[in-house]
Amino acid sequence: MKNFTSANNTLAPWTDHTVEYKVISALLVLIICALGMVGNVMVILVVLTTKHMRTPTNCYLVSLAVADLIVLTAAGLPSVADSVYGSWMFGHAGCLGITYFQYLGINASSCSITAFTVERYIAICHPIKAQSLCTYARAKRIILAVWLFTSLYCVMWFYLSDTEEIVYKDVTVVTCAYRVSRKLYMPIYFFDFGVFFVLPLALATILYGLIARILFLNAIPKQNVKNGQHGIGIKHSTQCSSTTAASRRQVIKMLAVVVILFALLWMPYRTLVVVNSFIQEAYLDTWFLLFCRICVYLNSAINPVIYNAMSQKFRAAFRRLCICSSKPQMKQAAYSVALTYSTVKETSMIESTEHFPTEIDDLSDAPNGLREELTPS
Protein backbone atom coordinates (compact mmCIF):
# COMPACT_ATOMS: atom_id res chain seq x y z
CA MET A 1 0.00 0.00 0.00
CA LYS A 2 1.42 3.35 -1.02
CA ASN A 3 0.05 6.83 -0.66
CA PHE A 4 -2.35 8.31 -3.17
CA THR A 5 0.18 10.43 -5.05
CA SER A 6 2.50 7.55 -5.80
CA ALA A 7 -0.09 4.79 -5.95
CA ASN A 8 0.32 4.13 -9.65
CA ASN A 9 4.06 4.67 -9.68
CA THR A 10 5.56 2.85 -6.70
CA LEU A 11 3.28 -0.13 -7.12
CA ALA A 12 4.22 -0.41 -10.79
CA PRO A 13 7.89 0.48 -11.49
CA TRP A 14 8.27 4.02 -12.81
CA THR A 15 11.03 3.04 -15.19
CA ASP A 16 8.58 0.88 -17.14
CA HIS A 17 6.41 3.89 -18.04
CA THR A 18 6.51 4.62 -21.74
CA VAL A 19 6.86 8.06 -23.24
CA GLU A 20 3.25 7.78 -24.44
CA TYR A 21 2.04 7.16 -20.90
CA LYS A 22 4.10 10.03 -19.47
CA VAL A 23 2.81 12.53 -22.03
CA ILE A 24 -0.85 11.49 -21.80
CA SER A 25 -0.92 11.30 -17.99
CA ALA A 26 0.89 14.61 -17.53
CA LEU A 27 -1.33 16.48 -20.02
CA LEU A 28 -4.60 15.06 -18.67
CA VAL A 29 -3.74 15.78 -15.06
CA LEU A 30 -2.45 19.28 -15.84
CA ILE A 31 -5.58 20.22 -17.80
CA ILE A 32 -7.96 18.85 -15.16
CA CYS A 33 -6.05 20.46 -12.29
CA ALA A 34 -5.78 23.84 -14.02
CA LEU A 35 -9.48 24.00 -14.89
CA GLY A 36 -10.49 22.67 -11.48
CA MET A 37 -8.35 25.16 -9.59
CA VAL A 38 -9.70 28.11 -11.60
CA GLY A 39 -13.29 26.91 -11.16
CA ASN A 40 -13.02 26.35 -7.41
CA VAL A 41 -11.31 29.70 -6.85
CA MET A 42 -14.19 31.34 -8.72
CA VAL A 43 -16.74 29.57 -6.50
CA ILE A 44 -14.98 30.92 -3.41
CA LEU A 45 -14.76 34.46 -4.81
CA VAL A 46 -18.38 34.47 -5.98
CA VAL A 47 -19.75 33.52 -2.57
CA LEU A 48 -17.42 35.75 -0.56
CA THR A 49 -17.84 38.85 -2.74
CA THR A 50 -21.57 38.60 -3.53
CA LYS A 51 -23.71 39.41 -0.51
CA HIS A 52 -26.89 37.59 -1.55
CA MET A 53 -24.87 34.42 -2.27
CA ARG A 54 -23.79 34.12 1.37
CA THR A 55 -26.28 31.45 2.40
CA PRO A 56 -25.65 28.43 4.65
CA THR A 57 -25.69 26.02 1.71
CA ASN A 58 -23.23 28.13 -0.29
CA CYS A 59 -21.05 28.36 2.81
CA TYR A 60 -20.69 24.56 2.72
CA LEU A 61 -19.99 24.74 -1.01
CA VAL A 62 -17.10 27.11 -0.28
CA SER A 63 -15.73 24.57 2.19
CA LEU A 64 -16.04 21.89 -0.48
CA ALA A 65 -14.27 24.13 -3.02
CA VAL A 66 -11.35 24.70 -0.61
CA ALA A 67 -11.08 20.95 -0.01
CA ASP A 68 -11.11 20.28 -3.75
CA LEU A 69 -8.38 22.86 -4.26
CA ILE A 70 -6.23 21.06 -1.70
CA VAL A 71 -6.80 17.71 -3.43
CA LEU A 72 -5.87 19.11 -6.84
CA THR A 73 -2.78 20.85 -5.44
CA ALA A 74 -1.50 18.12 -3.11
CA ALA A 75 -2.46 15.05 -5.16
CA GLY A 76 -2.80 16.19 -8.77
CA LEU A 77 0.22 18.41 -9.32
CA PRO A 78 2.82 16.15 -7.60
CA SER A 79 1.61 13.23 -9.74
CA VAL A 80 2.64 15.19 -12.84
CA ALA A 81 6.22 15.31 -11.57
CA ASP A 82 6.05 11.60 -10.79
CA SER A 83 4.94 10.82 -14.33
CA VAL A 84 7.55 13.00 -15.99
CA TYR A 85 10.62 12.35 -13.82
CA GLY A 86 9.81 8.85 -12.61
CA SER A 87 10.90 9.54 -9.02
CA TRP A 88 9.80 11.45 -5.93
CA MET A 89 11.04 15.02 -6.32
CA PHE A 90 9.95 16.69 -3.09
CA GLY A 91 12.12 15.11 -0.39
CA HIS A 92 11.21 13.76 3.03
CA ALA A 93 9.42 16.90 4.26
CA GLY A 94 7.47 17.10 1.01
CA CYS A 95 6.40 13.46 1.40
CA LEU A 96 5.01 14.09 4.87
CA GLY A 97 3.34 17.40 4.04
CA ILE A 98 1.85 16.37 0.71
CA THR A 99 0.48 13.10 2.10
CA TYR A 100 -1.09 15.01 5.00
CA PHE A 101 -2.78 17.55 2.73
CA GLN A 102 -4.00 14.84 0.37
CA TYR A 103 -5.98 13.14 3.10
CA LEU A 104 -7.01 16.47 4.63
CA GLY A 105 -8.60 17.56 1.33
CA ILE A 106 -10.22 14.19 0.71
CA ASN A 107 -11.71 13.90 4.21
CA ALA A 108 -12.75 17.56 4.42
CA SER A 109 -14.60 17.31 1.10
CA SER A 110 -16.47 14.26 2.35
CA CYS A 111 -17.42 16.03 5.59
CA SER A 112 -18.52 19.14 3.68
CA ILE A 113 -20.83 17.04 1.49
CA THR A 114 -22.28 15.42 4.60
CA ALA A 115 -22.76 18.82 6.24
CA PHE A 116 -24.75 20.40 3.39
CA THR A 117 -26.82 17.22 3.04
CA VAL A 118 -27.85 17.37 6.70
CA GLU A 119 -28.44 21.13 6.41
CA ARG A 120 -30.78 20.68 3.45
CA TYR A 121 -32.62 17.87 5.21
CA ILE A 122 -33.30 20.04 8.27
CA ALA A 123 -34.24 23.05 6.14
CA ILE A 124 -36.76 21.12 4.02
CA CYS A 125 -38.10 18.47 6.39
CA HIS A 126 -37.94 20.39 9.69
CA PRO A 127 -38.43 24.06 8.72
CA ILE A 128 -39.37 25.22 12.23
CA LYS A 129 -36.08 23.95 13.67
CA ALA A 130 -34.28 25.27 10.60
CA GLN A 131 -35.00 28.86 11.63
CA SER A 132 -32.52 28.48 14.49
CA LEU A 133 -30.31 25.65 13.20
CA CYS A 134 -29.75 26.48 9.52
CA THR A 135 -28.20 29.93 9.75
CA TYR A 136 -25.14 31.41 8.11
CA ALA A 137 -23.38 31.91 11.45
CA ARG A 138 -24.00 28.32 12.52
CA ALA A 139 -22.81 27.05 9.13
CA LYS A 140 -19.49 28.85 9.62
CA ARG A 141 -19.09 27.29 13.08
CA ILE A 142 -19.83 23.81 11.71
CA ILE A 143 -17.32 24.27 8.89
CA LEU A 144 -14.70 25.41 11.40
CA ALA A 145 -15.38 22.28 13.45
CA VAL A 146 -15.14 20.08 10.33
CA TRP A 147 -11.75 21.47 9.37
CA LEU A 148 -10.47 21.29 12.95
CA PHE A 149 -11.54 17.65 13.23
CA THR A 150 -10.08 16.59 9.87
CA SER A 151 -6.86 18.55 10.50
CA LEU A 152 -6.30 16.73 13.78
CA TYR A 153 -7.38 13.36 12.41
CA CYS A 154 -4.93 13.56 9.50
CA VAL A 155 -1.95 14.32 11.76
CA MET A 156 -1.34 10.56 11.94
CA TRP A 157 -0.10 10.63 8.32
CA PHE A 158 2.98 12.53 9.48
CA TYR A 159 3.92 9.36 11.37
CA LEU A 160 2.76 6.87 8.73
CA SER A 161 4.57 8.34 5.69
CA ASP A 162 8.23 8.23 4.73
CA THR A 163 10.49 8.25 1.70
CA GLU A 164 12.05 5.02 0.48
CA GLU A 165 14.77 4.22 -2.03
CA ILE A 166 14.20 1.32 -4.42
CA VAL A 167 16.86 -0.07 -6.74
CA TYR A 168 15.30 -1.18 -10.03
CA LYS A 169 17.49 -2.32 -12.94
CA ASP A 170 20.51 -0.59 -11.42
CA VAL A 171 18.54 2.65 -11.10
CA THR A 172 17.74 4.11 -7.66
CA VAL A 173 14.19 5.39 -7.46
CA VAL A 174 12.91 7.46 -4.52
CA THR A 175 9.31 6.83 -3.49
CA CYS A 176 6.94 8.42 -1.00
CA ALA A 177 5.46 5.42 0.80
CA TYR A 178 4.01 4.24 4.08
CA ARG A 179 6.49 3.30 6.79
CA VAL A 180 4.19 0.73 8.45
CA SER A 181 3.47 -2.75 7.15
CA ARG A 182 0.45 -3.56 5.04
CA LYS A 183 -1.10 -5.56 7.90
CA LEU A 184 -0.95 -2.56 10.26
CA TYR A 185 -2.17 -0.12 7.62
CA MET A 186 -5.30 -2.04 6.60
CA PRO A 187 -7.36 -1.26 9.76
CA ILE A 188 -6.51 2.42 9.38
CA TYR A 189 -7.52 2.43 5.74
CA PHE A 190 -10.81 0.62 6.28
CA PHE A 191 -11.74 2.92 9.15
CA ASP A 192 -11.02 5.88 6.89
CA PHE A 193 -12.97 4.22 4.06
CA GLY A 194 -16.00 3.61 6.27
CA VAL A 195 -16.12 6.99 8.00
CA PHE A 196 -15.33 9.23 5.02
CA PHE A 197 -16.92 7.32 2.13
CA VAL A 198 -19.45 4.64 3.07
CA LEU A 199 -21.10 6.52 5.95
CA PRO A 200 -21.55 9.85 4.07
CA LEU A 201 -23.05 8.06 1.05
CA ALA A 202 -25.41 5.97 3.18
CA LEU A 203 -26.53 9.07 5.08
CA ALA A 204 -26.97 11.04 1.86
CA THR A 205 -29.08 8.26 0.32
CA ILE A 206 -31.45 8.22 3.30
CA LEU A 207 -31.72 12.00 3.72
CA TYR A 208 -32.19 12.80 0.02
CA GLY A 209 -34.90 10.14 -0.09
CA LEU A 210 -36.73 11.92 2.74
CA ILE A 211 -36.21 15.29 1.05
CA ALA A 212 -37.54 13.95 -2.25
CA ARG A 213 -40.66 12.71 -0.51
CA ILE A 214 -41.35 16.25 0.71
CA LEU A 215 -40.42 18.22 -2.41
CA PHE A 216 -41.34 15.90 -5.27
CA LEU A 217 -44.06 13.59 -3.99
CA ASN A 218 -46.15 15.83 -1.75
CA ALA A 219 -48.53 17.99 -3.73
CA ILE A 220 -48.63 21.69 -2.94
CA PRO A 221 -51.95 22.38 -1.21
CA LYS A 222 -54.37 24.66 -2.94
CA GLN A 223 -54.89 28.08 -1.45
CA ASN A 224 -58.34 28.64 0.00
CA VAL A 225 -60.13 31.94 0.31
CA LYS A 226 -60.03 32.79 4.03
CA ASN A 227 -60.41 35.87 6.17
CA GLY A 228 -61.55 37.99 3.25
CA GLN A 229 -58.42 37.52 1.15
CA HIS A 230 -58.73 38.94 -2.34
CA GLY A 231 -58.46 36.67 -5.38
CA ILE A 232 -55.49 38.58 -6.76
CA GLY A 233 -53.59 38.09 -3.51
CA ILE A 234 -54.28 34.37 -3.59
CA LYS A 235 -53.07 34.11 -7.19
CA HIS A 236 -49.92 36.05 -6.33
CA SER A 237 -49.27 33.85 -3.30
CA THR A 238 -49.75 30.66 -5.32
CA GLN A 239 -47.34 31.84 -8.02
CA CYS A 240 -44.70 32.74 -5.43
CA SER A 241 -45.21 29.38 -3.72
CA SER A 242 -44.66 27.54 -7.00
CA THR A 243 -41.54 29.57 -7.76
CA THR A 244 -40.06 28.93 -4.31
CA ALA A 245 -40.81 25.20 -4.50
CA ALA A 246 -39.28 24.98 -7.99
CA SER A 247 -36.19 26.84 -6.77
CA ARG A 248 -35.79 24.47 -3.86
CA ARG A 249 -36.18 21.42 -6.04
CA GLN A 250 -33.49 22.74 -8.37
CA VAL A 251 -31.09 23.29 -5.45
CA ILE A 252 -31.68 19.75 -4.20
CA LYS A 253 -31.12 18.35 -7.69
CA MET A 254 -27.81 20.20 -7.95
CA LEU A 255 -26.58 19.02 -4.55
CA ALA A 256 -27.72 15.46 -5.27
CA VAL A 257 -25.70 15.48 -8.51
CA VAL A 258 -22.64 16.57 -6.52
CA VAL A 259 -23.10 13.63 -4.14
CA ILE A 260 -23.76 11.11 -6.94
CA LEU A 261 -20.65 12.17 -8.86
CA PHE A 262 -18.63 12.00 -5.65
CA ALA A 263 -19.72 8.37 -5.25
CA LEU A 264 -19.19 7.39 -8.90
CA LEU A 265 -15.84 9.10 -9.44
CA TRP A 266 -14.33 7.81 -6.21
CA MET A 267 -15.67 4.29 -6.70
CA PRO A 268 -12.92 2.96 -9.06
CA TYR A 269 -10.05 3.97 -6.76
CA ARG A 270 -11.80 2.92 -3.55
CA THR A 271 -12.83 -0.43 -5.05
CA LEU A 272 -9.33 -1.08 -6.39
CA VAL A 273 -7.70 -0.52 -3.00
CA VAL A 274 -10.29 -2.71 -1.24
CA VAL A 275 -9.82 -5.54 -3.75
CA ASN A 276 -6.01 -5.30 -3.63
CA SER A 277 -6.18 -5.47 0.17
CA PHE A 278 -7.53 -9.02 0.03
CA ILE A 279 -5.91 -10.63 -3.00
CA GLN A 280 -2.36 -11.92 -2.96
CA GLU A 281 -1.37 -10.59 -6.41
CA ALA A 282 -2.54 -6.98 -6.57
CA TYR A 283 -4.07 -5.68 -9.77
CA LEU A 284 -1.70 -2.91 -10.90
CA ASP A 285 -2.43 -2.18 -14.53
CA THR A 286 -0.77 1.16 -15.22
CA TRP A 287 -3.53 2.57 -17.43
CA PHE A 288 -6.31 1.52 -15.06
CA LEU A 289 -4.46 3.17 -12.19
CA LEU A 290 -4.25 6.34 -14.28
CA PHE A 291 -8.00 6.07 -14.93
CA CYS A 292 -8.65 5.84 -11.17
CA ARG A 293 -6.55 8.93 -10.49
CA ILE A 294 -8.18 10.90 -13.30
CA CYS A 295 -11.62 10.10 -11.84
CA VAL A 296 -10.56 11.47 -8.44
CA TYR A 297 -9.18 14.67 -9.96
CA LEU A 298 -12.33 15.09 -12.04
CA ASN A 299 -14.41 14.85 -8.87
CA SER A 300 -12.48 17.79 -7.42
CA ALA A 301 -12.70 19.81 -10.65
CA ILE A 302 -16.25 19.21 -11.83
CA ASN A 303 -18.33 20.85 -9.09
CA PRO A 304 -18.03 24.43 -10.48
CA VAL A 305 -19.26 23.07 -13.82
CA ILE A 306 -22.29 21.57 -12.07
CA TYR A 307 -23.09 24.87 -10.37
CA ASN A 308 -22.96 26.71 -13.70
CA ALA A 309 -25.04 24.09 -15.49
CA MET A 310 -27.77 23.81 -12.87
CA SER A 311 -27.91 27.20 -11.14
CA GLN A 312 -28.91 30.41 -12.85
CA LYS A 313 -27.71 32.45 -9.86
CA PHE A 314 -24.25 30.91 -9.96
CA ARG A 315 -24.06 31.43 -13.73
CA ALA A 316 -24.95 35.10 -13.33
CA ALA A 317 -22.47 35.52 -10.47
CA PHE A 318 -19.68 33.80 -12.43
CA ARG A 319 -20.44 36.02 -15.41
CA ARG A 320 -20.31 39.16 -13.29
CA LEU A 321 -17.02 38.04 -11.80
CA CYS A 322 -15.53 37.43 -15.23
CA ILE A 323 -16.62 40.64 -16.92
CA CYS A 324 -16.31 42.87 -13.84
CA SER A 325 -19.80 44.35 -14.15
CA SER A 326 -20.38 48.04 -13.55
CA LYS A 327 -21.82 49.54 -10.35
CA PRO A 328 -25.28 50.31 -11.84
CA GLN A 329 -25.65 46.65 -12.73
CA MET A 330 -24.71 45.66 -9.20
CA LYS A 331 -27.30 48.06 -7.79
CA GLN A 332 -29.93 46.63 -10.09
CA ALA A 333 -29.05 43.11 -8.97
CA ALA A 334 -29.26 44.15 -5.31
CA TYR A 335 -32.70 45.67 -5.89
CA SER A 336 -33.85 42.47 -7.57
CA VAL A 337 -32.60 40.40 -4.65
CA ALA A 338 -34.36 42.60 -2.11
CA LEU A 339 -37.61 42.41 -4.05
CA THR A 340 -37.33 38.62 -4.36
CA TYR A 341 -36.68 38.24 -0.65
CA SER A 342 -39.65 40.43 0.23
CA THR A 343 -41.91 38.33 -1.98
CA VAL A 344 -40.63 35.04 -0.63
CA LYS A 345 -40.96 36.24 2.94
CA GLU A 346 -44.55 37.28 2.35
CA THR A 347 -45.32 33.96 0.71
CA SER A 348 -43.68 31.99 3.49
CA MET A 349 -45.72 33.80 6.17
CA ILE A 350 -48.93 33.09 4.31
CA GLU A 351 -48.07 29.44 3.86
CA SER A 352 -47.12 29.00 7.50
CA THR A 353 -50.66 29.97 8.44
CA GLU A 354 -51.88 27.37 5.99
CA HIS A 355 -49.86 24.66 7.82
CA PHE A 356 -47.54 24.03 4.87
CA PRO A 357 -44.17 23.82 6.66
CA THR A 358 -41.93 22.99 3.73
CA GLU A 359 -42.03 26.54 2.44
CA ILE A 360 -41.05 28.58 5.52
CA ASP A 361 -37.44 27.50 5.20
CA ASP A 362 -36.70 30.73 3.33
CA LEU A 363 -37.05 32.63 6.62
CA SER A 364 -34.50 30.51 8.44
CA ASP A 365 -31.64 32.84 7.54
CA ALA A 366 -33.57 36.09 7.23
CA PRO A 367 -30.99 38.24 9.04
CA ASN A 368 -28.30 37.09 6.61
CA GLY A 369 -30.17 37.37 3.36
CA LEU A 370 -32.30 35.20 1.19
CA ARG A 371 -32.16 31.54 2.22
CA GLU A 372 -31.84 30.20 -1.30
CA GLU A 373 -30.91 32.35 -4.27
CA LEU A 374 -30.35 29.43 -6.61
CA THR A 375 -33.30 29.73 -8.93
CA PRO A 376 -33.92 27.07 -11.58
CA SER A 377 -32.32 27.49 -14.96
Salt bridges, closest charged atoms under 4 A:
ASP16 OD1 - LYS169 NZ 3.80
GLU119 OE1 - ARG120 NE 3.07
GLU119 OE2 - ARG371 NH2 1.77
ASP162 OD1 - HIS92 ND1 3.00
ASP162 OD2 - ARG179 NH2 3.97
GLU164 OE1 - LYS2 NZ 3.58
GLU354 OE1 - LYS226 NZ 3.96
GLU359 OE1 - ARG248 NH1 3.54
ASP361 OD2 - ARG120 NH2 3.66
ASP361 OD2 - ARG248 NE 3.41
ASP361 OD1 - ARG371 NE 2.95
ASP362 OD2 - ARG248 NH2 2.62
GLU372 OE2 - ARG120 NH1 3.28
GLU373 OE1 - LYS313 NZ 3.35
